[in-house]
């Protein structure tokens, strides 16, 4: 099947490559010339495990092309996937959907045959219905559907080719059949799918993100209590996780969530609820957001206390800049936020990350950046483990003790072996595990 993909950011580029991998002919469009050039040459503009290899493979088949011409992308396509961003609106918690609106208008203006326009972007509920009505007024041959994405950075290819579910927001049998045809290989392989109306399909993604954010903030709220009474949140979490009604996933206390989705999506969801007159129903998400941000403040407070109550003149090594491991994304990164906050309070902050240094430099150019964890930690008064990359979890505490000025570690993610580090002569502090009151 001939498909177009509008937008080649993280979602669009991965989706285009995966659809080509499934055997479809795909042309992906973006306005960014440098991005199109890089993707056309088989080079990803972002880090995602396995994506460069997949991209090169499908480009070699001839089934995937990238273009700056929306007409070239749209022409002859039976299904058009809209994969553009919906960032937080400046000065508001609401989502900015101007890119979605523009993408739909571009498809309608350039389509030369009947087809389906499928939104994958995360949008405020009601957007799909409005767009469907607008498209119906200007084109009798195009129909709107919604197919929300559920990608996890670091596992995007797996989540696209082996999803735990597919959701089709449709208004006709034609639209449902078209999406079944697109995903036939996955459906034949046993992937479950649900057919829904347009509003429900929009709500699935934001509701899922709201639930995950709530679960993360719940265990971090428990960490706040544990810090006061000298309890251990990691043991508490394990005990709760054995309850099958709760489950252990997303129940790891630490520095909290970040990235380009969860923070802005829960804010946009709350804002939309307010517009619909249902602000009370989602009032709890404001507290979820506040708990999450408090973890960053807590990490900074603990770090300051550990180094003697004052950052001035202290060297702090921050291991991690990306918001999560296996990603180079620093949008709303707790790790980078903590690093910047300590720098603003007078610390000499030395940052390392395996993949996110360039993006971090663009956001906070005044921090110190190093090509290796060893260099970042040299002569440090404190190491702050801020992103749980495997290479940090597996650091040899004996070897690193010889590098630092003072063997002190703040584990904000509760991932290191505290006993092993302590035996190696380190003072170890972990968020939510008691032992230090600030």
C-alpha positions in Angstrom: 0.0 0.0 0.0 1.2 3.5 -0.7 1.4 5.6 2.4 2.5 9.2 3.3 3.9 10.3 6.6 3.6 14.0 7.5 6.3 15.0 10.0 9.7 13.2 10.5 10.4 13.8 14.1 10.8 11.0 16.5 7.4 9.5 15.9 7.2 10.1 12.2 10.6 8.9 11.2 10.2 5.7 13.2 6.7 5.1 11.9 7.7 5.7 8.3 10.7 3.2 8.5 8.6 0.6 10.3 5.8 0.8 7.7 8.3 0.4 5.0 9.7 -2.6 6.9 6.2 -4.1 6.8 6.2 -3.9 3.0 4.4 -0.6 2.3 5.7 2.1 -0.1 6.2 5.1 2.1 7.1 8.8 1.3 7.7 10.9 4.4 7.5 14.7 4.4 9.0 17.4 6.5 9.9 21.1 6.2 13.3 20.7 7.8 15.9 20.4 5.0 18.7 19.1 7.2 16.5 16.4 8.7 15.3 15.2 5.3 18.9 15.1 4.1 20.1 13.1 7.1 17.3 10.6 6.9 17.7 10.2 3.2 21.3 9.4 3.7 20.4 6.8 6.3 21.4 8.9 9.3 19.0 9.4 12.2 18.8 13.0 13.6 18.1 11.4 17.0 19.3 8.4 19.0 17.1 5.3 19.1 18.6 1.9 19.6 18.5 0.0 16.3 16.9 2.8 14.2 20.0 3.6 12.1 20.2 -0.1 11.0 16.5 -0.3 10.3 16.6 3.0 8.3 19.5 1.9 6.1 17.8 -1.5 5.5 14.5 -0.1 4.3 16.1 2.7 2.3 18.0 0.1 0.4 14.7 -1.6 -0.6 13.5 1.5 -2.3 10.2 1.4 -0.3 11.1 4.5 1.8 11.8 8.0 0.6 12.0 11.4 2.3 11.0 14.7 0.7 10.4 18.4 1.4 7.6 18.4 -1.1 4.2 17.7 0.5 2.7 17.2 -2.9 5.3 14.4 -3.7 4.5 12.7 -0.4 0.8 12.9 -0.6 0.3 12.1 -4.3 -1.1 8.6 -4.9 -1.2 7.7 -1.2 -4.2 5.7 0.1 -3.4 6.5 3.8 -1.8 9.6 5.2 -0.3 9.5 8.7 0.0 12.8 10.5 2.9 12.5 13.0 3.7 16.1 13.9 4.4 17.5 17.4 1.9 19.0 19.8 4.2 20.9 22.2 3.0 22.8 25.2 1.6 26.2 24.2 3.7 29.1 25.3 2.3 30.7 28.4 -0.2 27.9 28.9 -0.6 24.3 29.9 -2.6 23.6 26.8 -1.3 21.8 23.8 -0.3 23.7 20.7 -2.0 21.9 17.8 -1.2 24.4 15.0 1.2 21.8 13.4 -1.6 19.2 13.3 -4.0 21.7 11.8 -1.4 22.7 9.1 -0.7 19.0 8.4 -4.3 18.2 7.7 -4.8 21.2 5.5 -1.7 20.3 3.5 -2.9 16.8 2.9 -6.4 18.1 1.8 -4.8 20.7 -0.5 -2.5 18.2 -2.2 -4.3 14.8 -2.2 -5.0 13.6 -5.8 -7.1 10.5 -4.9 -9.5 9.3 -2.3 -7.9 8.2 1.0 -7.7 8.2 4.8 -6.0 10.9 6.9 -4.9 9.2 10.1 -3.8 11.3 13.1 -1.2 9.7 15.3 -0.2 12.9 17.2 -1.4 13.3 20.8 -4.1 15.9 20.8 -6.8 17.4 23.0 -10.0 15.3 22.9 -12.4 16.8 20.3 -9.6 17.7 17.8 -10.3 14.7 15.6 -14.0 15.4 15.3 -13.4 19.0 14.5 -10.8 18.0 11.8 -13.2 15.4 10.4 -15.9 18.1 10.0 -13.5 20.5 8.4 -12.2 17.9 5.9 -15.7 16.8 5.0 -16.5 20.4 4.0 -13.6 20.7 1.6 -13.1 17.1 0.3 -15.6 14.4 -0.5 -12.9 11.8 -1.1 -10.9 12.1 2.2 -11.9 10.7 5.6 -10.4 11.2 9.1 -9.4 8.5 11.5 -7.2 8.4 14.7 -4.6 5.8 15.5 -2.8 6.9 18.7 0.9 6.1 19.2 2.2 4.4 22.3 6.0 4.6 21.7 8.5 4.4 24.5 11.8 6.2 23.7 14.5 3.5 23.7 11.9 0.8 22.5 10.2 2.6 19.7 10.8 0.0 17.0 9.6 -2.8 19.2 6.5 -0.8 20.2 5.7 -0.2 16.5 6.4 -3.6 15.1 5.3 -5.6 18.2 2.7 -3.4 19.9 0.7 -4.6 22.9 -2.4 -3.2 21.2 -3.6 -1.0 18.3 -6.4 1.4 18.6 -8.5 2.5 15.5 -10.6 5.6 16.0 -12.9 5.4 13.0 -16.4 6.5 11.8 -16.9 4.0 8.9 -16.2 0.4 7.8 -14.0 1.8 5.0 -11.7 3.5 7.5 -11.5 0.4 9.8 -10.7 -1.8 6.8 -8.0 0.6 5.5 -6.2 0.5 8.9 -6.6 -3.3 9.1 -4.9 -3.4 5.7 -2.0 -1.2 6.9 -1.4 -3.3 9.9 -2.3 -6.7 8.4 1.0 -8.2 9.2 0.8 -7.3 12.9 -2.9 -8.3 13.1 -2.1 -11.7 11.5 0.7 -12.1 14.1 -1.8 -11.8 16.9 -1.6 -8.1 17.9 -5.0 -7.2 19.5 -6.8 -4.2 18.2 -9.8 -2.1 19.4 -12.1 -0.1 17.3 -13.4 3.1 18.9 -15.1 6.4 18.2 -12.9 9.4 17.6 -13.0 10.9 21.1 -12.3 7.6 22.8 -9.3 7.0 20.6 -7.9 10.4 21.5 -8.4 9.8 25.2 -6.6 6.4 25.2 -3.2 8.0 24.9 -3.6 10.9 27.3 -5.4 8.6 29.8 -2.5 6.1 29.6 0.1 8.8 30.2 -1.9 10.3 33.0 -2.1 6.9 34.7 1.6 6.2 34.3 2.5 9.7 35.6 0.2 9.2 38.6 1.8 5.9 39.5 5.3 7.3 39.3 4.3 10.3 41.4 2.5 8.1 43.9 5.7 6.1 44.7 7.6 9.4 44.8 5.1 10.7 47.3 5.8 7.6 49.4 9.5 8.3 49.1 8.9 11.7 50.7 7.3 10.0 53.7 10.1 7.4 53.8 12.7 10.1 53.9 11.0 11.6 57.0 10.6 8.3 59.0 13.8 6.6 57.8 12.0 3.9 55.9 13.2 2.4 52.6 11.0 3.1 49.6 12.7 0.4 47.4 11.5 -2.3 49.8 8.1 -0.6 50.0 7.9 -0.6 46.2 8.8 -4.3 46.0 6.2 -5.2 48.5 3.5 -3.2 46.7 4.6 -4.6 43.4 3.7 -8.2 44.4 0.1 -7.2 44.6 -1.2 -8.1 41.2 -3.8 -5.2 41.4 -0.9 -2.8 41.6 2.0 -4.4 39.7 5.7 -3.5 39.9 6.1 -1.5 36.6 6.5 2.3 36.9 6.8 1.9 40.7 10.4 2.9 41.0 10.9 5.9 43.2 13.6 8.4 42.3 14.0 11.7 40.4 10.7 11.5 38.6 9.5 11.6 35.0 10.4 13.9 32.2 10.7 13.9 28.4 8.6 15.3 25.7 5.4 13.4 26.5 4.3 12.8 30.1 4.8 16.3 31.5 3.2 18.2 28.7 0.5 15.6 28.1 -0.8 15.6 31.7 -0.8 19.4 31.7 -2.6 19.6 28.4 -5.1 17.0 29.6 -5.9 19.1 32.6 -6.2 22.2 30.5 -8.6 20.5 28.1 -10.7 19.2 31.0 -11.0 22.8 32.2 -12.2 23.9 28.8 -14.8 21.1 28.8 -16.0 22.1 32.3 -14.5 19.0 33.9 -11.6 20.5 35.7 -12.5 18.9 39.0 -12.2 15.4 37.5 -8.5 15.9 36.7 -7.5 18.2 39.5 -5.3 15.5 40.9 -3.0 15.8 37.9 -1.8 19.2 39.2 -0.6 17.4 42.4 1.0 14.7 40.3 2.9 17.4 38.4 4.0 19.1 41.6 5.2 15.9 43.3 7.2 15.2 40.2 8.9 18.6 40.2 9.5 18.4 44.0 11.8 15.3 43.4 14.2 17.6 41.5 14.2 20.1 44.3 14.8 17.3 46.8 17.8 16.0 44.8 19.3 19.5 44.8 18.7 19.9 48.5 20.2 16.6 49.4 23.3 17.3 47.2 23.8 20.6 48.9 23.6 19.1 52.4 25.9 16.2 51.4 28.7 18.7 50.4 28.4 20.7 53.5 25.5 23.0 53.0 27.0 25.2 50.2 27.7 24.5 46.6 30.1 27.4 46.0 33.6 25.9 45.4 32.3 22.4 45.1 32.7 20.1 42.1 29.7 18.0 41.3 29.8 15.2 38.7 26.3 14.6 37.1 26.1 11.3 35.4 23.2 11.5 32.9 21.6 14.3 30.9 18.9 12.5 29.0 15.5 12.2 30.6 15.8 8.4 30.5 18.5 5.8 29.4 18.7 4.7 25.7 17.7 8.2 24.5 19.3 11.5 23.6 16.2 13.4 24.5 16.7 16.2 27.1 13.3 17.8 26.9 12.1 18.4 30.5 14.9 16.2 31.7 15.1 15.8 35.5 18.8 15.1 35.3 19.6 18.2 33.3 17.3 20.3 35.4 19.1 19.2 38.6 22.5 19.8 37.0 21.5 23.3 35.9 20.0 24.1 39.3 23.2 23.2 41.2 25.2 25.2 38.7 23.0 28.3 39.3 23.6 27.9 43.0 27.4 28.0 42.5 28.6 24.5 41.9 31.1 23.5 39.3 28.9 21.0 37.5 30.6 18.4 35.2 28.1 16.4 33.1 28.5 13.2 31.1 25.9 11.3 29.1 26.5 8.5 26.5 24.3 10.0 23.9 22.7 13.3 25.0 25.7 15.7 25.3 25.1 17.7 22.1 21.4 18.2 23.0 22.3 19.1 26.6 24.8 21.7 25.4 22.2 23.3 23.2 19.9 23.7 26.3 22.5 24.6 28.9 25.7 25.6 27.3 27.3 27.0 30.5 27.6 23.6 32.2 30.8 21.6 31.9 30.5 18.5 29.5 32.9 15.6 29.3 33.4 12.7 26.9 33.7 10.1 29.6 32.3 9.4 33.0 35.8 9.1 34.4 36.7 12.7 33.2 33.5 14.1 34.6 34.1 12.5 38.0 37.8 13.5 38.3 38.3 15.4 41.6 34.6 15.6 42.2 33.2 16.4 45.7 30.1 14.4 44.9 28.8 12.2 42.1 25.1 12.5 41.3 23.7 9.5 39.3 20.9 11.2 37.5 20.0 8.9 34.5 20.1 5.2 35.0 22.3 4.2 32.0 23.7 0.7 32.3 27.3 2.0 32.1 26.7 4.0 35.3 24.9 1.2 37.1 27.9 -1.0 36.3 30.7 1.4 37.4 33.4 -0.2 39.5 33.3 1.8 42.8 36.9 0.8 43.6 38.2 2.3 40.4 36.2 5.5 40.7 37.2 6.1 44.3 40.7 6.8 43.0 39.3 9.5 40.7 37.2 11.6 43.0 38.2 14.1 45.6 35.7 12.8 48.1 34.0 9.4 47.7 30.3 10.5 47.9 27.5 9.3 45.7 23.9 10.5 45.4 21.8 7.9 43.6 18.7 9.7 42.5 17.4 6.6 40.7 17.8 3.9 43.3 19.7 1.6 40.9 23.2 1.1 42.3 24.3 -1.6 44.7 24.5 0.5 47.9 26.2 -2.3 49.9 29.0 -2.8 47.3 29.7 1.0 47.1 29.7 1.3 50.8 32.1 -1.6 51.1 34.4 0.3 48.7 34.5 3.2 51.0 31.8 5.4 49.6 29.2 7.5 51.4 26.0 6.6 49.6 22.8 8.6 49.7 19.6 7.4 47.9 16.4 9.3 47.5 13.6 7.8 49.5 15.8 5.5 51.6 16.1 7.6 54.7 19.4 8.5 56.5 19.6 12.2 55.6 17.0 14.9 56.5 17.1 18.2 54.5 
